[in-house]
Amino acid sequence: MAESGDAPILEFDPDPNAVFEAKHVVVPGEAVPKRAVLCFFSQVIDRLRDEEAPVLFELQAAHGIHQAFGFEVDGEQIAVFHPGVGAALAGGFFEDSIAHGCERFMAVGTAGGLTPRQIGHVIVPTFAIRDEGTSYHYQPPGRSVEPTPDALETVLATLRRHDVAFETGGTWTTDGLYRETRAKVDRRVAEGCLAVEMEASALFAIARFRGVPIAQLLTTSDDLSGDEWSGFALKDRDDFRWSLFLLAAEAVRAL
């Protein structure tokens, strides 16, 4: 652990046992799928609900309940749920899904572009800069964390199999969505970041701590590379979001 006087966020404790854990609030029900997609597209979740996909389990927080839906891929049911926005909530729901019995994961969502690319550019992060708080409770202090290799290779193989254009590189995970200054953006770009979002580094750190595989598929919804922010431009493209979700679902099925 860090020495006394350091910032508390640096006091990593490797003890796998905590006073309060997901198993204390999760009551496992019927058997759940071993594979799951953490889907940050609310439009996909709404479509599954509208199509009356089966509810497999529920993830509860103070703001309400997130339902995990069943979705069939190549004859096998996978779980699909929205993990919430931000590292802390997404990390907590990720932990809860593991406690429910899920074992293999893919994540899919949007991010802000840090380099001049068209909106809807597909990115697969090979590392995430840890500018959030959650990951420091799961891994020793460090600048970045990577997705698990097996999951990363699987999602890359899925994209190549479907001839999907994509780019690999870093993502900047931050808690301060309104503190992405030009100097910070320039620094992240210099160290290889293509995108900025709020969850990836936490998910990667938790996966490594819990010994489960995960990788993430991102697409740009806005652009921070210019002098002015572009605004959210990925509108009226629900079919595109659905297609990315299907790719994540196929990838986790192959994992």
DAJOMO-V148014 format. One line per field, one symbol per residue. ss: DSSP state (H for helix, E for strand, C for the rest). phi: phi as a letter, one per 40 degrees, with the letter a starting at -180 (. if undefined). burial: # if it has 16 or more other C-alpha atoms within 10 Angstrom, else .. A space follows every 10 residues. Layout:
BEGIN
ss: ???
phi: ???
burial: ???
END
This chain:
BEGIN
ss: CCCCCCCHHH CCCCCCCCCC CHHHCCCCCC CCCCEEEEEC CHHHHHHHHH CCCCEEEEEE ECCEEEEEEE EEECCEEEEE ECCCCCHHHH HHHHHHHHHH CCCEEEEEEE EEECCCCCCC CEEEEEEEEE ECCHHHHCCC CCCEECCCHH HHHHHHHHHH HCCCCCEEEE EEEECCCCCC CHHHHHHHHH CCEEEEECCH HHHHHHHHHH CCECCEEEEE EEECCCCCCC CCCCCCCHHH HHHHHHHHHH HHHHC
phi: .ccdhccdcc ccbcdcbbcb bdccbcbdbc dbccbabcbc cccccccccc cfccccabbb accibbcbcc acbfgbcbcb accgbhcccc ccccdccccc hcbbbbbaab accbbcbccg ccbbcbabcc bacccccbad dacaabccdc cccccccccc cbfccabbic bbcbcccbbc ccccdccccc cgcbababbd ccccccdccc gbcaabbbbc babbcccbcc gcbcbfbccc ccccdccccc ccccc
burial: .........# ##........ .#...#.... .######### #..##..#.. ..#.#####. .....##### #.....#### ####.###.# ########## ########## #####...## ########## ########## #..#####.. ##.###.##. .......#.# #####..... ....#..##. .######### ########.. .######### #####..... ...#...... ##.####### ###.#
END
